[in-house]
Amino acid sequence: MRLWVCIALLSTVLCASADRPAIVQGMIRAGQFARDAARGSWDMYRAYRDMREANYKGADKYFHARGNYDAARRGPGGAWAARVISDARENWQGRVSGRGAEDTRLDQEANAWGRRGGDPNRYRPKGLPSKY
């Protein structure tokens, strides 16, 4: 009986310390990517909501950079979500808003700066309340 208990305990320890199969590791990475993407999307939404609430002239680049920065810090999924959302937003605004190619280019520059880990405060306008 003791021998079987020892074998069972040893098997449990060996199985717990063994490497997971590649399919399980892939599923875990996919789940982490999806979680990071969802949280990154929330970061982008929060930056958009703050931009609308602040309603501060010239602050849009700061909020673009901040949203992308926060999302990218979540990991690869967050960076992917930030890129997809930013590109979709700029494509839509470029066709609808009529603000011009130069504004879209500057927005995309701020987006990329944030995604690369650059400090969003580079685009922070003077006088923007410290709440943001």
C-alpha positions in Angstrom: 0.0 0.0 0.0 2.8 2.4 0.9 4.5 1.7 -2.4 1.4 2.6 -4.3 1.0 5.8 -2.4 4.6 6.7 -3.1 4.2 5.9 -6.8 1.0 8.0 -7.0 2.7 11.0 -5.2 5.8 10.7 -7.4 3.6 10.6 -10.6 1.7 13.6 -9.5 4.9 15.6 -8.8 6.4 14.5 -12.2 3.2 15.4 -14.1 2.9 18.7 -12.4 6.5 19.7 -13.2 6.4 18.3 -16.8 6.2 20.7 -19.8 2.8 21.2 -21.2 2.0 19.9 -24.6 2.5 22.4 -27.4 -1.3 22.5 -28.1 -2.0 23.5 -24.5 0.7 26.2 -24.6 -0.7 27.5 -27.9 -4.2 27.7 -26.3 -2.8 29.5 -23.3 -1.0 32.0 -25.5 -4.1 32.6 -27.6 -6.1 33.2 -24.5 -3.5 35.7 -23.2 -3.5 37.4 -26.6 -7.3 37.7 -26.6 -7.3 39.0 -23.0 -4.6 41.6 -23.8 -6.6 42.6 -26.9 -9.8 43.1 -24.9 -8.0 45.1 -22.2 -6.2 47.1 -24.9 -9.5 47.9 -26.5 -10.8 49.2 -23.1 -7.7 51.4 -22.8 -8.4 52.9 -26.2 -12.0 53.5 -25.3 -11.0 55.1 -22.0 -8.6 57.5 -23.8 -11.4 58.3 -26.3 -13.9 58.9 -23.5 -11.4 61.2 -21.7 -10.7 63.1 -24.9 -14.5 63.7 -25.4 -14.9 64.7 -21.7 -11.9 67.1 -21.7 -13.0 68.7 -25.0 -9.7 70.6 -25.1 -8.5 72.1 -28.3 -5.3 70.5 -29.6 -5.3 67.6 -27.2 -6.4 64.9 -29.6 -2.8 63.8 -30.4 -2.1 63.4 -26.7 -5.1 61.1 -26.2 -4.2 59.2 -29.3 -0.7 58.6 -28.0 -2.0 57.8 -24.5 -4.6 55.2 -25.6 -2.0 53.5 -27.8 0.6 53.6 -25.1 -1.7 52.1 -22.5 -3.0 49.4 -24.8 0.5 48.4 -26.1 1.7 48.0 -22.5 -0.8 45.1 -22.2 1.3 43.0 -24.5 1.1 41.8 -28.2 -2.7 41.6 -28.1 -3.1 45.1 -26.8 -0.7 46.5 -29.4 -2.6 44.6 -32.1 -6.0 46.1 -30.8 -4.5 49.6 -30.7 -3.2 49.3 -34.3 -6.5 47.9 -35.6 -8.7 50.5 -33.8 -6.4 53.4 -34.7 -6.2 52.5 -38.3 -10.0 52.0 -38.5 -10.6 55.3 -36.8 -8.2 57.2 -39.1 -9.6 55.6 -42.2 -13.1 56.5 -41.2 -12.2 60.0 -40.2 -10.2 60.6 -43.3 -13.3 59.9 -45.4 -15.9 61.5 -43.2 -14.5 64.3 -41.2 -12.7 66.1 -44.1 -9.9 67.3 -41.7 -7.3 66.4 -44.3 -4.4 64.1 -44.9 -2.0 66.2 -42.8 -4.2 65.8 -39.6 -4.5 62.0 -40.3 -0.7 61.7 -40.8 -0.1 63.5 -37.5 -2.7 61.4 -35.7 -1.0 58.2 -37.0 2.4 59.5 -35.9 1.0 60.0 -32.4 -0.6 56.5 -32.5 2.7 54.9 -33.5 4.6 56.9 -30.9 2.4 55.6 -28.2 2.5 52.0 -29.4 6.3 52.1 -29.5 6.3 53.0 -25.8 7.0 56.7 -26.3 5.9 59.1 -23.5 2.4 60.4 -24.4 3.2 63.7 -22.6 5.2 64.6 -25.7 1.8 65.6 -27.2 0.3 67.0 -24.1 -0.9 70.6 -24.6 -0.2 73.2 -22.0 -3.2 73.9 -19.8 -4.8 70.4 -20.1 -6.2 69.6 -16.7 -4.0 67.2 -14.6 -7.0 64.8 -14.4 -6.0 63.6 -17.8 
